[in-house]
Amino acid sequence: MQVLLTWAIRGFAGLTYVAAAAACVWALGIDYQPPPHTGVLVCVWTAAGSLIVRAVLLWVRRWHGIRTLPDWSKAVSLEKGKHRNRARTWDVLDATPDGPEGWIKFRQLAANVLLLSASMTAVTLINLPRNDSLPIRLQHAHPEVATATIAEPPRITGKDYDDDDRDRVVAYYSKVKVSVPGGPARLSVGPIRSSEPPRVGERLQVLWSPSSPSLGGYADSPDRLEHLAHAQWRANLTGGVSTAIAAVFGLVMLPWVFCFAFGLDDDLLNEIAWSPGTQSGYALILAGVAYGYTPALTGEASSGIQTPLLYGGWLLLGFMILAPIHRLLRGG
């Protein structure tokens, strides 16, 4: 029974790793695809579910070990004998499958690298567009990219000013009416950002839907509009603030990835990997993060506890790497 439980625990650990790795890789290319991102969501919940099952099996393994304790563990003897038996009993219950030191350290390194990758990926998912955003609504309406001409004077809706000279405008936000070849005489676009107010007769690239012109148009760089129009999986390693945060966080955490893989005793690493309590904590964290990021992957608005999990879940994933600290302190 113990052997079967041990291999089942290993199997679910492998499934967790594969599902989480697949979610990270898959999420790299969904920036130009409309939600729901079902594939990534299935991988995320498969990883969370597998880790939960693994934690349960670890408790079952512990419970089965208690039931099959040797007779000496239940024997009544002198006080000194009781302490000796108690120590031997916990040695049996906490026994972990042996493995080569190299394999244990490599396993921990792989887990830490995956945790860091997952946390960096989770940061970028925060800014995924929702179903009610204009680009997503256009994507669901079979859009195309067209060269439009501004047909009416723009309506300025906002301005950005220079930080040093508050009288100097550095950018304008405008709503414009454009004409599109083969489309309606007037198509609403904007607000668009420009260094100068747009002028009648200027041309710009817009994403619009011939079947739903009432949605209006969306202006952006030609490359981005083409990617949105085709809605194909495309790896995108460039982005805005969230990508910068992910890069900085990755650089900060990278030394700890190796420190807590190669700098710790292999017995401690093995103890953590087979501890029902520690692995249950990991499972709860991963399930919470999966729950928090579900709205982002389905294109819905988060609510309740999902909101803090969405904005802080990537930190929880990243700092799971530092979990051995409490074991080190307890051991000291």
N, C-alpha and C positions, 0 to 999 in steps of 0.2 A: 504493500500500500504506500509506504513512504517513497519507494522508488517511483511509482506512478505519479504521485503528487509532485515529486521533485521535477520530473520531466514535463509535467503539465505546467508547472510554474515557469520553467525555462521557455516553454513554447509560447505562453502568453507574454512573456517578456520580449521575445522576438517579434511577436505580432504587434506589440505596442511600438517597438522601435521602427518597424517597417512602415506602419500606418502613419506615425508622426513624421518620418522622413519623407514619405510620399506627400503629406499635406504641405510640408515646407517647400518642396520642389514645385508642386502643382500651383501653390499660391504665388510663385514668382511671375506667372504669366497671365494672371486674371485681371490686370489693371484695365485692359481694354475690352473686357467682356462684361455684359450686363448680369446682375444677380438674378436668381440665386446661384451661388457657386456650390452646387450640390456635391461635386466630387471632393472638394476640399473639406466640406462640412462632414461628409461621410467618413473621410480619413481621420478627421479630428475626433469625432465621437467614437470611432473604432479604437483609436489609441487610448482614449479615456476609459472606455468600457473594458478593454483588455487589461489595463492597469488595475481597475477595480476588481476584476475577476482574479487577477494574480494576487492581490492583497487578501482576498477572501480565501484563496487556496493556501496562502501562507498561514493564516489562522487555523485552517482545517489541519494543516500539517502539524502545527503546534498542538492542537487539541488531540490529534491522533497520537502524537508523541506522549502526551500525558496519560492517555489510556493504556499505552503499551510500555509504561515505565517498568524497569526491572523490580523484582521483589525487594531488593535492598533499599529502594527509595521509599518504600512504605513501612519499612520495619521500624519498630519502636525500640529504642536503645537508650543508653546513657546520654546525657546532655551533649557531651563532646561528639558522640556518635551521630546525634541528630544534626549537628552543624555540618559534619562531614557528609552525611547523606544528602542534606539539603544542597550543598555545593555540587555534589556529583549529579544530583537531579537536574539542576539548572544547566550543567554542562551538557547533559543529554538533550534538554529542550532547546538550547541555543546552538546545538551542533549545526554547522553549515556544510554543504557539500564541498569537498576539497577541490582545488583546481590549481593549475600552474600559476605561479606569481605573475608571469608575463601576460597570461590570458586575463587575469583579474584586473590588472592595471589597464590593459588595452580596452577591456569592457567598460571600465569606468571612464576612460578617455572618450570612447565613442559616445557614451551617454551624456557626458558633459558637452561635447561638441554639438550633439543634437539639441540639448537644452538651450545652448546659446543661439543656435540657428533658429529654433522655435521662438525664442523671445524676440530676436531681431525681426523675424517675419511678422510676429504679432503686432509689433509697433506700426508696421506699414499698413496693416489691415484696418487700423483705426479710421483712416481717411477714405475707405472704400465708399463710393457714391451710393446713395439710397435709391430705391425704386421711384421716388417722387422727384428726383433731379431731372433736369431737362435732357442731358445727354443720354440717360438711361431710357427715358420715355421715347426719345427719338430712335434709340437702338431697337426697341421693341416694335417700332413702326416701320422697319425696313428702310433705313435712311440711305442717302447718297450724298456725296460731296460735290458742291457746285461753286462756280465763281459768280458771286453776286455783285450787283452794283448798287451803291447807296443812292436811293431815289428821292429822299427828302432830307431837309436839314436835321441833324441829330438833336436828341434831347439829352443834355448833360445831367447825369444823376449823381455825380460825385467827383471829387478831386483829391489827389495826393500832393502834399506840399513838401518842399525840401526841409530837412531837419534843421539846417543852419539858417536858412532864409525862409521864413514862414510866408513871405509874399510871393515866392516863386513856385509855380505849379509844375510838378514833375510828371504827372499822369492824369488823364481824364477817363472817367467812366461814362459811357454813352449808350443810349438805346437808339437804334436806327431802324429805318424802314428800307428794305432792299428789294430789288427785282431780281428774279432768278430765271434763267432761260428755261422755257418749258413749264414754268411755275406760275404762281399768282403774281399779279401786278405789284403787290406789296406783301412783304414777309417781314415780320418783326424779329429782330436779332438784338441780343444784348442782355445786360450791359457788357460792352466790350472795353478793354483797357487799351489806351493809346497815349503816346507822348504828346500828340497834338489833337485838337478836336477833329473828328472825321469831317470830310467835305463831300458834298453831293458830287456824284460821278466817280468817287473812289471805288476800287474793287477790293473784295476780300473773300476768302474761302469760308464757306459755311457748310454745316451739316444740317440737312433738312429732310423731311419725308414727303415725297410726292403724294402719298396716300393720306397723309394727315398734315396738311399745311397749317392748320390752326395751331399746331404746337409751336410754330415759329422756327427759328434757326439758331444754331449754336456755332460761334466763331472761336477758332483756336488755331494753332499751328497746322499747316497742311499735313505733316506727318501724323500728328495725333488724330486729326479728323479722319484720315484714311484708315488708321488702326481701329478707330471707333466704328467706322462704317462696316468694316469687315468682321469685327468682333471675334478675332482669332486669338488663340492662346499665343502669347508672345512674351518672352522673358524681358522684364524691365527692371534694371538695377539702378536707374536714375529716378529721382523723385524730389519731393519738397522737404519740409521740415522733418517729417516722420522718418524719412530715409537717413537724414543726417543724424537724428537721434539714435537710430539703430546702429549706424556706423560707429559713433562715439561709444555707445554702450558696449558694442562688440569689442572694441579696442581695450576698454577698461576691464572687461571681464575675461579677456583671453588669457592673461597670465594665471588666473585662478583655475581655468579649465585644465591646465597642465599641472598646477600645484596640487589640486585635489585628486589628480589621477596618479601622478608619479611620486608625489611627495609624502603619501600616506602609506602606512603599513598595509600589506595586502590582507591581513587578518581583519583589520578594521573595515576595509572596503567590502570584504566578503560578508562581514557581520551586518553592515548597513543594507547590502543587497538582499539579505535573507531575513531581515527584521520585519515581522508583521506590523508592528507599530509604525516604524518609519515609512514603510511602503504604503500603508493605509493613508498616512499624511500626504504622501506624494499623489496618491490616487484622488484624494479629495481636492487637492490643488488643481490637478489637471482637469477634473470634472468641472470645477468651478470656472476655470478659464474657458473651457469648451462652451459652457453655458453662457458666459459673458460675451463670447465672440460669435455666437449663433446669429444674433440680429445683423451684425456687420456682414456676415456671409450670405444671409438671406435677403439683404437689402431693406430690412425693416429698422425702425427706430428702437433703441434699447430703452428699457424701463426698469425701475426698481433697482435691485442689487446688480443687475446686468451692467448698468452704467459704470460703477466703480471697477467691476471686473474687466470691462472693456478697456478702460484707461489705465488700469494698474495690473492687469493679468500678466503682461509681458515682464513686469518686474518680478512677480511671483515665480514665473518660469526661470528667469535668469538666476535668481538667488537660490533656487533649488540646488545649484551647483555648490553653494556654500554650506549645504546641510551638514557635512561632517564636522563643522566647527563645534557644535554642541557636544558631539561625541568626544572630541579632543579635550574640551573643557571639563567634561565629566570624568574623563580618564585622568586628567591632571589633578 
